[in-house]
Amino acid sequence: IKLLDEIPDERIRDAMHFLSNNLENSVSIEALAKQVNMSQYHFMRMFKAQAGTSPARYHTLLRIEKAKQLLERKQDIVDIAYDLGYSSQSHFSNVFVKTVGVTPRKYLQQHAKLN
């Protein structure tokens, strides 16, 4: 995944900003493409080519990075799940495991050992 300043197209950067400012909301590709005034197909192609991943995956990665920060601040897992727009703690935990490789609780335990 590329950093924002590595993205050549302003519309794709705008979409990335929009996703990062809407971590607690699910965002449809249709709405995102409309937001940056592009067709869905063209938007998807350009986003993936420039960002290195799909908009949905990018949004998930942003949400999980935010979750890690909140876990490190000792925020409750249930609160994190709902604050980041997940429908349940189990859904959040499943996404976290698929992305990070460990459960949120295990991540927290590992982080606590490092500090």
Order of alpha helices (4+ residues) and beta strands (2+ residues): alpha-alpha-alpha-alpha-alpha-alpha-alpha
